[in-house]
């Protein structure tokens, strides 16, 4: 059960941010998606920075936070916004 969380947490992080960014951009509020991506990127950089400040294995938790939670959030936000933008440019109607 616990081993499955390694796959479940990044997938959840990716899918929730992808859906939220898609809905936000389709609703003509792209600045919210940009702010989401900026916050996630800031969290990822902070986690890597904090991990590098620690000695030995103490920084692994920060790296896990950055890689397993924040990186999928950045990718999901960018992907959701790009898909919504592409559908808008293609001429799909807003539901």
N, C-alpha and C positions, 0 to 999 in steps of 0.2 A: 504494500500500500504506500509506504513512504517513498519507495523508489520511483513510483509513478508520478509523484509530485514534481520530479525533475522535468517531466514533459508537460504536466498539467499546468503548472504556474506560468511558464513562458507562453504556452498556447492561449491561456486565458488572457494574459497581458496583451498579446498580439491581437486577438480577436476583438476584445472589448474596445481597444483604441482604434482599430480598423473600422469598426461599426460606428463608433461615435464620430470619428473624423469624417467618414462618408456622409453621415446624416447632417453634420454641421456644414460641410462644404456644399451639399445639395441645397441647404437652406440659406445659402448666400452669406454665411458667416465664416469666411475663410480665416479671419484673424484668430478665431478661437482655436482652429486646428494648428495654426502656426504657434500660438501660445502653448498648446499642449505638447507639441514637438519640442519647443524650447525648454519647457519644464522637465520633460523626460530626458532630454540631452544634458541639461544641467545636473540632474540627479545621477546620470551615468558618469559624467566627468567627476562629480564629487565623490562617488563611490570608488572610482579608480584612484583618485588622488588620496583619499583616506586609506585605501589599501596599500598604497605605496609608502605611506608614512609609518606603517606598522612594521614590526620586526618579525621575521620568520613566518609561521603559519597564522599569526594573529590577523593578518590582512585578508585572508581568504574569504571571509564573510562579506566584506565590502566588494570584492571582486565578483562573488556570486550574485550579490545584489545588482551590480552593474550589468553583468552579462545575462543573467536569467530573468531579470525583471525590467530593467530600464531599456536595454537594447531592443527587445521585442516591442516595447511601447513606442520607441522612436520609429522603428520599421513599420509597425502597424499604423501609426498616425500618418506617416508619409504615404504608405500604400493606399490607405483609405481616401486620403485627400486627392491623390493622383487618379484613382479610379473614378471618383466623383467628378473631377475636373474633366477627365477624358470623356465620360458619358455626357457631360454638359456640352463640350465642344463638338461631340458627334451629333448632337441634336436630340438626345433623348429627352422626353418630357419629364418634368418634375411630378412625382406621384403625389 
